[in-house]
Structure formats: C-alpha cells, structure tokens
C-alpha cells in the first residue's frame, strides 16, 4: 500500500499549468516532498470528545512503514525531506490555494 500511495502522491496533478488549471504533478514542477509522521490523523472522535488512536499502527509498525516510505520516496524523487518519527515537531508551511485532498488507499 505504501508503494501505491507514493506513486499516487508523485503523479497527482495538483499544480497549476500555464492556463491556471490543476494539471501538473510534483514531478512535473520539480517540487520537493516533505514526509512527516502524524499518527493523530488516525484520531477517532466518534465516541465522544476525547480522541481515540486505536486505529493507528503500533509504534514499531508505524516506524517500519515510515522508514520504508521515506526510502522508497528517496529512490524515486530527487528532493525528499523528513521530520523525525514520533517527535514533537513544529512544522510550518504555506498552502497555495484552497485545496486539501485526503488520500485513502484501500
């Protein structure tokens, strides 16, 4: 699944072409990839007000998947930066546009 997710990320046409249409991929524009682990994306708040993280991978499995994904990304794309797995980090970024696209691979 990590391989399919990486292929999708690298080829997803989310950057604007000369006509302003979302038609270019990360590879087309020569952009960088920032890979940061974030188990909180697995938060489930359907049972109340306190998030449950029962759907997140166990830490050892999460680290294995994260390390694998980063290694594969570095093998396929020239610019890959990372955070530190399971670290408390301050990540700053600038989103260009009103688009957020959640990727869920089955």
C-alpha positions as CSV (number, residue, x, y, z in Angstrom):
1,X,0.0,0.0,0.0
2,X,2.9,2.4,0.7
3,X,4.2,2.0,-2.8
4,X,0.7,2.8,-4.3
5,X,0.4,5.8,-2.1
6,X,3.8,7.1,-3.1
7,X,3.1,6.6,-6.8
8,X,-0.2,8.5,-6.4
9,X,1.5,11.4,-4.5
10,X,4.2,11.8,-7.1
11,X,1.8,11.7,-10.0
12,X,-1.2,13.5,-8.6
13,X,-1.9,16.5,-10.9
14,X,-2.4,19.2,-8.3
15,X,-0.2,22.1,-9.5
16,X,-1.3,24.7,-12.0
17,X,-0.2,24.8,-15.6
18,X,0.3,28.0,-17.7
19,X,-3.5,28.2,-18.0
20,X,-4.1,28.1,-14.3
21,X,-5.6,24.6,-14.4
22,X,-4.5,21.9,-12.0
23,X,-2.7,19.7,-14.5
24,X,0.9,19.3,-13.3
25,X,2.3,16.8,-10.8
26,X,5.0,17.2,-8.2
27,X,7.4,15.5,-10.7
28,X,6.4,17.9,-13.4
29,X,7.1,21.0,-11.4
30,X,10.3,19.6,-9.7
31,X,8.9,20.2,-6.3
32,X,10.1,18.8,-3.0
33,X,8.4,16.2,-0.9
34,X,8.2,16.6,2.9
35,X,7.4,13.4,4.7
36,X,6.3,13.8,8.4
37,X,4.8,11.1,10.5
38,X,1.5,12.2,12.1
39,X,-0.4,9.4,14.0
40,X,-3.0,11.9,15.0
41,X,-4.5,11.6,11.5
42,X,-5.9,8.3,12.8
43,X,-7.8,10.0,15.5
44,X,-11.4,8.8,16.0
45,X,-13.7,11.2,17.8
46,X,-17.0,9.4,17.0
47,X,-17.3,8.0,20.6
48,X,-17.1,11.3,22.4
49,X,-14.9,14.3,22.9
50,X,-11.6,12.6,23.7
51,X,-9.8,11.3,20.6
52,X,-9.0,7.6,20.4
53,X,-6.0,6.5,18.4
54,X,-6.8,2.8,18.3
55,X,-6.8,2.8,14.5
56,X,-3.2,4.0,14.4
57,X,-0.4,1.5,13.7
58,X,1.6,0.3,16.7
59,X,4.8,2.4,17.1
60,X,7.2,-0.3,15.8
61,X,5.0,-1.0,12.8
62,X,4.5,2.8,12.2
63,X,8.2,3.4,12.2
64,X,8.8,0.5,9.8
65,X,6.2,1.8,7.4
66,X,7.5,5.4,7.7
67,X,11.1,4.3,7.1
68,X,10.1,2.2,4.1
69,X,8.0,5.0,2.6
70,X,10.9,7.5,3.0
71,X,13.4,5.1,1.5
72,X,11.1,4.4,-1.5
73,X,10.5,8.2,-1.9
74,X,14.2,9.0,-1.9
75,X,14.7,6.3,-4.6
76,X,12.0,7.8,-6.9
77,X,12.2,11.6,-6.3
78,X,15.3,13.8,-6.0
79,X,14.1,16.1,-3.2
80,X,12.7,14.4,-0.1
81,X,12.9,16.0,3.4
82,X,11.6,14.3,6.6
83,X,10.7,15.0,10.1
84,X,11.7,12.8,13.0
85,X,9.4,9.8,13.6
86,X,7.3,10.2,16.8
87,X,8.9,13.6,17.6
88,X,7.1,16.6,18.9
89,X,7.8,19.0,16.0
90,X,6.7,22.5,14.9
91,X,6.1,22.3,11.2
92,X,5.4,25.5,9.2
93,X,4.2,25.5,5.7
94,X,2.4,27.7,3.2
95,X,-0.6,26.2,1.4
96,X,-1.1,27.6,-2.1
97,X,-4.8,27.6,-2.8
98,X,-8.0,26.4,-1.1
99,X,-7.4,22.7,-1.8
100,X,-7.0,19.8,0.6
101,X,-7.1,16.3,-0.9
102,X,-7.2,13.4,1.6
103,X,-5.8,10.2,0.1
104,X,-7.2,7.0,1.4
105,X,-5.8,3.9,-0.3
106,X,-7.8,0.7,0.1
